[in-house]
Amino acid sequence: MGWSKTDFHQRYTLARSFEMHVIYHVTKILYPSGDDRSKAYYKTWNEDREKFKWDYDWDTKKITACWGDQTVTFPASDLWDHDDNPKAEMMWHSDYYDGPLSGMALYEGNKVWFQVDTFEDDEPYQGLRTFKLYKMSDEEIAEDEKWHILFRKHVGSHCDYGNYYEPVKCDDNNDAFYDKYDKQPDRNYAETNEVLCELMEHDLSRGPKE
């Protein structure tokens, strides 16, 4: 099914920069190598923007992009529906700044840790955040979920995505959580655990789709 104009513009508005998504997808098609793609994306976004032209065909629901002497046409839905890309669903976030930074996610049926890797003002992915997913042991999952359940009980469920946990009535006793949690040693899975994959932010959804 194609998008309606309303759907298209809703997605346009939700994206930080729609043109940035188009440029990234085009460089992905033209440059299979991650390193080459990063260099091409950065060069296009920062140096050759005036040479990059694109248009959307309302009848075919496709985008045609021209970069120099190269032309690429693809379905507009490919910008979000990456069948060849890994995907994950956030269960809850632990850290947040203008969007989730880290927390627990579901990836291929397993609980994993997601953590921001590059921010929207970092090179080469200016305008997008990227995340890495880290493998967790059963013990690590149990420990993090223990603290998350305690957080929900005493602080709130506002960090949750989807309905992965039973509803709980919060007693608003923040100290009952933080007095204990602040005494715990810091855990940085980015330094200790295996990286499973790297995701663009639109492939890490905030909970299951309705």
N, C-alpha and C positions, 0 to 999 in steps of 0.2 A: 504494500500500500504506500502511496506517495503522501507527502505532507501537504496539508492545507497551508494557505498563506498565514493563517493564525498560528499554526504549529511552528512554521518556519520562523516567524518573527519572535515567538516566545523563546525558542532556542537561541535565536540571535541575541535577544536581550539577556538571557541567562549566561551566555559565554562572556568571559572577560574581554575577549576580542575575537570576533568571528573570523576576521581575516587571518589572525594568528593561527587559528585551527586549520584554515584552508592551507596556509603556507606549510604548516607542519605535516599535514597529510600528503601534500604534493611532494615534499622532500622525502617523505617515507616511501612513496611509490618510486621515485627516481633514484634513491640512494638506499639500497638494502642494508648497507653497512652502517652500524650505529654511529661510528666516529665520523664517517663522511656525511651522514645525515645531519649530525649536530653542527658541523662546520657550514653545511649548505643552509640550514635553517638560520643560523646566526647571521650569515652573510646576507641572506635575503631579507630578513627582518630588520637589520640595522643598516645595510648599505645599498641594497638593490630594490627597495620597496617600490620606487617609481617604475621599475621594469616589470613588476609583478602585477598582472591583471587577471581578474576573474569575474565570472558572471554566472547567474543562476537561471536555468530554464524552467519556468513554471509548468510547462507541459510534460517534460520528461523527468522532472524532479532531479536534474543532474547539474553538477557544477563543472564548468570548463575553466581551467586556469592556464594562463600563458606566462612562461618565465623565459625571457630571451627567445630563442628559437625552439623551445620545447613546449608542447601543449599536452595537457592531461585532462581527461574527462572521467568523472566518477559520480555515483549516486550520492546525493547530499547526505543521506542517512549514514554513509560510511564514516562521517565525522564523529558519530557517537556509537554506531553499531559495529564495533570492530570484532568480527567473528574470529579473526586470526590473532587477536590480542588476549592475553590473560585478563580476567576480571575478578573483582573481589567486592564483598559487601561489608561495610562497616557495621560492627555490632555496638560499639561505644567508643567514645574518645576519652583519652586520658589528659591530653594537652591540647590547647586551642588558642589560635591567634588568627583572626580574620578567616576562620575555617579550621577544621580538625588538623592537628599536627601528628598525633600518635594515638594508638589505642588498639583494640582487638578487632579483627575482621575475620570473615569466612572466605576461604580460598580453596576451591576444589574440594569442598566438604570438610576442610580442616580449619581449626582455629589457629590464627597466625597473628603476629604483631605487625601493624603498619606504622611507618614513621616517615615524615617528610624528608626528602633528600635534597631537593632544590626548591627555592622559593621563586615567586613570579618575577622578582627583580634580579634573579641570578642568570648568568650566561650558561648555556646558550638558549635555554627555554624561557626567554623573557615573556612574561604574561601567563605562564602556566606553572603550576607546582607539579613536581614529580614525587612519587612515593616508592619506598622499597618495602617488600613484605619479608618478614623474618620467621623462620621456622621456630616453633616453641616445643619444649618438652611437655609431657603431661604434668610434671611438677610445676613448671613455670605457668602453665595455663591455670592450674588449680590455685596457685598463689595469687595471680592477678585477678582472677574471678572472685576470690575470697575478699579482696580489698574492694573490688567494684560493688559487690553485694552489700558490703558494709557502708560504702559511700551512698548507695541508693537508699539505705535504711535511715541514715542520719543526715545526709545532705540533700539528696534528690535524685530523680531519674532523668534529669535534663540532658545528660550526656549520652543517653541511649538512642539507638536508631533501630527501627523495627520493633518487633515484639519477641525478642529472644529470651526475655526474663519475665517471670510472673510479676504482675503489678504489686507494689508494696506501698504502704502508707509511711511517708517520711515523718520523722519526729522533730526535724529541724534542730537537732542537737549536733551542730557541726563539730564541736570540740570532741565529742565522743569518737569521731572519725579521725580528725587531724592530730589530736594528741597522741594517737597510736601510730598513724601513718607517717608522720614526720620523723619518727624515730627509726624508720626502716632505711636500710642502705639503698642508695640509688641503683637502679638497674638500667643499663643501656644495652639493649639487644643489638643495636647497630655495631657495637664493639665486640660482642661475644657470639652472636648467633649466625647461622647460615642464611644468606640471602636467597630467597626463592625466586623473586622476579622484581622488576621495576615497572611501575605503572604511571601513565599520565593520569592526572586527577579525574578526568571524565570516565576512566575505567575503574575507579574506586568509588562505588555508589554508597550513598548514605542509607543503608538498609535495603531490604528487598523491595522490588517494584510492586506497586499495588496491582 
